[in-house]
Amino acid sequence: MKKLAQAVAIGAAVVALPAAASAAPAFAVWLDGNTTPGGGGNAILNSLGAGNFQLVSTANLETAGFLNPFKAIVVSRFGDNFGTGLSAAAAANVQAFVGSGPTQGAVALFTNDMADNLAGSLSGDPFDANLQKLFTNAASFAAASGHGYIGEFNGAAMGVASNANGFAALDLLPGSASALPGSIAPEKFVYDVGPIGGGHAIDQGVTFPFTDDDVTTFLTKISGASSSNIVDIYTNPSALNDPAILANEKAIEGVPEPASLCLLGIALVGMAAIRRRKNI
């Protein structure tokens, strides 16, 4: 029964983005620039779904205009490593793709090693359906915006204004990231809603608070974040009130879903009824 349940969870939690013939996949995925098929077991690839992503190298991202055919870029790490940073040239092109101000694409940053808990991970950490839902929600809105950004762990450290890792900063959201791996005491991550309150688009279908039964607890602590960007927080003692998920207004409020965008097996609950505002 456990195997059947996980098989259902895997099939139901994939972002499905039917693409027109000859179109690029929806997501460009940078995993330390490594393009080995399977991503070293990084389960983000399983969650995006076969045919919906292209693994890209640093050289690809250093090429001006390379990202233009994609709907969003995901920046994470190869396997369950702590990850590296983008080159200055690649970072500049990612910045240009995502944009800034009112025209910025939907941005969501996951500050811990969340990919290790997604369906199909080879890290040894247990699958977490809540994290799966949070990721697929955010990825859907990033793609729907047409030039979105999803950052996980090292990708989150790069996504804010500065970091202690020497990574080229993308400055997509305000904040300063601590050095990786930023391990905390051997305790489970406990998630709760952040300052913007519950009921927004990214948190749809997730009941808070919830505890992630993680085996490894690594994160990048983000200081100086705007309260209007803090989607969810940690409430376990070693990371109390630290941001767990950061996002911009476009991701928080939810991008209107085009006809070609859906989740395989499950729909976003109440998508048509999501109010286009933050819940304070």
C-alpha positions as CSV (number, residue, x, y, z in Angstrom):
1,M,0.0,0.0,0.0
2,K,2.8,2.4,0.8
3,K,4.3,1.9,-2.7
4,L,1.0,2.4,-4.3
5,A,0.4,5.6,-2.3
6,Q,3.7,7.0,-3.2
7,A,3.2,6.1,-6.9
8,V,-0.1,8.0,-6.8
9,A,1.6,10.9,-5.1
10,I,4.3,11.0,-7.7
11,G,1.9,10.9,-10.6
12,A,-0.4,13.5,-9.0
13,A,2.3,16.0,-8.2
14,V,3.9,16.7,-11.5
15,V,3.7,20.0,-13.2
16,A,2.2,19.3,-16.6
17,L,2.7,22.0,-19.2
18,P,1.7,20.7,-22.6
19,A,3.9,22.5,-25.1
20,A,3.3,23.2,-28.8
21,A,5.4,21.2,-31.2
22,S,8.8,22.8,-31.7
23,A,8.4,24.9,-28.6
24,A,11.1,24.8,-25.9
25,P,10.3,23.0,-22.6
26,A,8.7,25.2,-20.1
27,F,11.5,25.1,-17.6
28,A,15.3,25.6,-17.9
29,V,16.9,23.8,-15.0
30,W,20.4,24.7,-13.8
31,L,21.9,22.2,-11.3
32,D,25.4,23.5,-10.8
33,G,25.7,23.6,-14.6
34,N,25.7,19.7,-14.6
35,T,23.6,18.4,-17.5
36,T,23.9,14.7,-16.7
37,P,20.4,13.1,-17.2
38,G,18.6,12.5,-14.0
39,G,20.2,15.4,-12.2
40,G,22.0,13.1,-9.8
41,G,18.7,12.2,-8.2
42,N,17.5,15.8,-7.7
43,A,13.8,15.2,-7.4
44,I,12.9,18.6,-8.8
45,L,13.1,17.0,-12.2
46,N,10.5,14.4,-11.3
47,S,8.2,17.1,-10.1
48,L,8.5,19.1,-13.3
49,G,7.7,16.1,-15.4
50,A,9.3,14.5,-18.4
51,G,9.4,16.8,-21.4
52,N,8.7,19.9,-19.3
53,F,12.4,20.8,-18.6
54,Q,15.8,21.1,-20.1
55,L,18.9,20.8,-18.1
56,V,21.2,23.7,-18.9
57,S,24.8,24.4,-18.5
58,T,26.5,27.6,-17.2
59,A,27.7,28.2,-20.8
60,N,24.1,28.0,-22.0
61,L,23.1,30.7,-19.5
62,E,26.1,32.9,-20.4
63,T,24.6,33.1,-23.9
64,A,22.5,36.2,-24.3
65,G,18.9,35.3,-25.2
66,F,19.3,31.6,-24.5
67,L,16.5,31.7,-21.9
68,N,14.0,33.6,-24.1
69,P,12.1,30.5,-25.3
70,F,11.5,29.2,-21.7
71,K,8.7,30.1,-19.3
72,A,10.8,29.9,-16.1
73,I,14.2,28.9,-14.8
74,V,14.8,26.6,-11.8
75,V,18.2,27.0,-10.0
76,S,19.2,24.2,-7.6
77,R,22.0,21.8,-7.1
78,F,23.2,18.5,-8.6
79,G,22.1,15.5,-6.5
80,D,22.0,16.3,-2.8
81,N,25.2,18.5,-2.7
82,F,25.2,21.9,-1.2
83,G,25.5,23.5,-4.6
84,T,27.6,26.2,-6.2
85,G,26.9,29.6,-7.8
86,L,26.3,31.0,-11.2
87,S,29.0,32.9,-13.1
88,A,28.7,36.6,-13.3
89,A,27.7,36.5,-17.0
90,A,25.1,33.7,-16.4
91,A,23.7,35.6,-13.4
92,A,23.3,38.8,-15.5
93,N,21.4,36.9,-18.1
94,V,19.1,35.3,-15.5
95,Q,18.5,38.7,-14.0
96,A,17.5,40.1,-17.4
97,F,15.2,37.2,-18.1
98,V,13.3,37.4,-14.8
99,G,13.3,41.2,-14.8
100,S,12.5,43.7,-12.0
101,G,9.8,46.0,-10.8
102,P,6.2,45.6,-12.0
103,T,7.3,43.4,-15.0
104,Q,9.3,40.9,-12.9
105,G,8.3,37.3,-13.4
106,A,6.9,35.2,-10.6
107,V,9.7,34.4,-8.1
108,A,9.7,31.8,-5.3
109,L,12.7,30.9,-3.1
110,F,12.8,27.7,-1.0
111,T,15.5,28.3,1.7
112,N,16.3,24.7,2.8
113,D,17.2,21.4,1.0
114,M,13.6,20.9,0.1
115,A,14.3,19.0,-3.1
116,D,15.5,16.1,-1.0
117,N,11.9,15.6,0.2
118,L,10.2,15.6,-3.2
119,A,8.8,12.5,-4.9
120,G,11.6,10.3,-6.3
121,S,14.5,11.8,-4.4
122,L,17.5,9.6,-4.0
123,S,18.8,11.5,-0.9
124,G,17.3,9.1,1.6
125,D,15.0,11.8,3.1
126,P,11.3,10.9,3.3
127,F,8.8,12.2,0.8
128,D,6.7,15.1,2.0
129,A,3.4,15.7,0.3
130,N,3.1,19.3,1.7
131,L,6.4,20.3,0.2
132,Q,5.5,18.7,-3.0
133,K,2.4,20.8,-3.2
134,L,4.2,24.0,-2.3
135,F,6.7,23.4,-5.0
136,T,4.3,22.5,-7.8
137,N,2.1,25.5,-6.9
138,A,5.1,27.9,-7.0
139,A,6.5,26.3,-10.2
140,S,3.1,26.6,-11.9
141,F,2.9,30.3,-11.2
142,A,6.5,30.9,-12.2
143,A,5.8,29.3,-15.6
144,A,2.5,31.1,-16.0
145,S,4.2,34.4,-15.6
146,G,6.3,33.7,-18.7
147,H,9.7,34.5,-17.2
148,G,9.7,33.2,-13.6
149,Y,12.4,32.0,-11.2
150,I,12.4,29.1,-8.7
151,G,15.4,28.9,-6.4
152,E,16.0,26.0,-4.0
153,F,18.8,26.1,-1.4
154,N,21.8,27.5,-3.3
155,G,19.2,28.9,-5.8
156,A,17.6,30.7,-2.9
157,A,20.9,32.1,-1.6
158,M,21.5,33.5,-5.1
159,G,18.0,34.9,-5.5
160,V,18.3,37.6,-2.8
161,A,20.3,40.8,-2.8
162,S,23.5,39.4,-1.2
163,N,24.9,36.3,0.2
164,A,27.9,35.1,2.3
165,N,28.9,32.4,-0.2
166,G,30.6,34.6,-2.8
167,F,27.8,33.7,-5.3
168,A,26.8,36.3,-7.9
169,A,23.6,37.8,-6.4
170,L,20.6,37.9,-8.6
171,D,18.9,40.5,-6.3
172,L,15.4,39.3,-7.3
173,L,14.1,39.9,-3.7
174,P,15.5,41.9,-0.8
175,G,17.5,39.9,1.8
176,S,20.9,38.6,2.7
177,A,21.6,34.8,2.7
178,S,23.9,33.1,5.2
179,A,26.7,30.8,4.1
180,L,25.8,27.3,3.0
181,P,25.2,24.7,4.2
182,G,23.8,26.6,7.3
183,S,23.0,23.4,9.1
184,I,20.8,23.7,12.2
185,A,20.4,21.5,15.3
186,P,19.3,18.0,14.6
187,E,15.5,18.7,14.8
188,K,12.7,18.6,12.3
189,F,11.6,21.6,10.3
190,V,8.2,22.8,11.4
191,Y,6.4,25.1,8.8
192,D,3.8,27.7,9.5
193,V,2.3,30.6,7.5
194,G,4.4,33.7,7.3
195,P,3.6,37.4,7.9
196,I,1.4,37.7,4.8
197,G,-1.0,35.1,6.2
198,G,-2.6,32.0,4.8
199,G,-4.9,31.5,1.9
200,H,-2.7,32.8,-0.9
201,A,-1.9,31.0,-4.1
202,I,1.4,29.2,-3.1
203,D,-0.1,27.7,0.1
204,Q,-3.3,26.4,-1.6
205,G,-4.0,22.8,-0.6
206,V,-1.5,22.8,2.3
207,T,-2.7,22.7,6.0
208,F,-0.5,24.5,8.5
209,P,1.4,24.0,10.7
210,F,3.1,20.8,9.4
211,T,6.3,19.0,10.4
212,D,8.7,17.8,7.7
213,D,10.1,14.5,8.9
214,D,13.5,15.3,7.4
215,V,16.7,13.3,7.9
216,T,19.0,16.2,7.0
217,T,18.3,19.8,8.1
218,F,20.2,22.3,6.1
219,L,19.1,25.8,5.1
220,T,20.3,29.2,4.2
221,K,19.1,31.8,6.7
222,I,17.7,34.9,5.0
223,S,18.0,38.1,7.0
224,G,16.6,41.5,6.0
225,A,13.7,40.0,3.9
226,S,10.6,42.2,3.4
227,S,7.6,40.9,5.5
228,S,5.5,41.2,2.3
229,N,7.7,38.5,0.7
230,I,7.7,35.9,3.5
231,V,5.3,33.3,2.5
232,D,6.0,30.6,5.1
233,I,8.3,30.4,8.1
234,Y,10.0,27.8,10.3
235,T,8.8,27.5,13.9
236,N,11.3,24.9,15.2
237,P,13.7,26.4,17.8
238,S,16.9,26.5,15.8
239,A,15.3,28.4,12.9
240,L,12.4,30.1,14.7
241,N,10.7,32.7,12.5
242,D,13.3,32.3,9.7
243,P,11.8,32.5,6.2
244,A,11.1,29.1,4.7
245,I,9.6,30.3,1.4
246,L,10.0,33.8,0.0
247,A,8.2,35.0,-3.1
248,N,7.2,38.2,-4.9
249,E,3.7,39.5,-5.2
250,K,3.1,37.9,-8.6
251,A,3.8,34.4,-7.2
252,I,1.9,35.1,-3.9
253,E,-1.3,36.4,-5.5
254,G,-1.2,33.8,-8.3
255,V,-0.7,34.3,-12.0
256,P,-3.9,33.6,-14.0
257,E,-3.6,30.1,-15.4
258,P,-3.4,29.9,-19.2
259,A,-5.3,27.1,-21.0
260,S,-2.1,25.2,-21.5
261,L,-1.1,25.1,-17.8
262,C,-2.4,22.5,-15.4
263,L,-1.3,20.1,-12.7
264,L,-1.4,16.4,-13.7
265,G,-4.0,14.4,-11.7
266,I,-4.9,17.3,-9.4
267,A,-6.0,20.9,-10.0
268,L,-5.1,23.8,-7.8
269,V,-7.9,24.0,-5.4
270,G,-10.2,27.0,-6.2
271,M,-7.8,28.4,-8.9
272,A,-10.6,30.3,-10.5
273,A,-11.6,31.8,-7.1
274,I,-8.2,32.8,-5.8
275,R,-8.4,36.4,-4.8
276,R,-5.7,38.5,-6.5
277,R,-4.4,40.0,-3.3
278,K,-2.3,39.2,-0.2
279,N,-4.2,38.1,2.9
280,I,-2.9,40.3,5.7
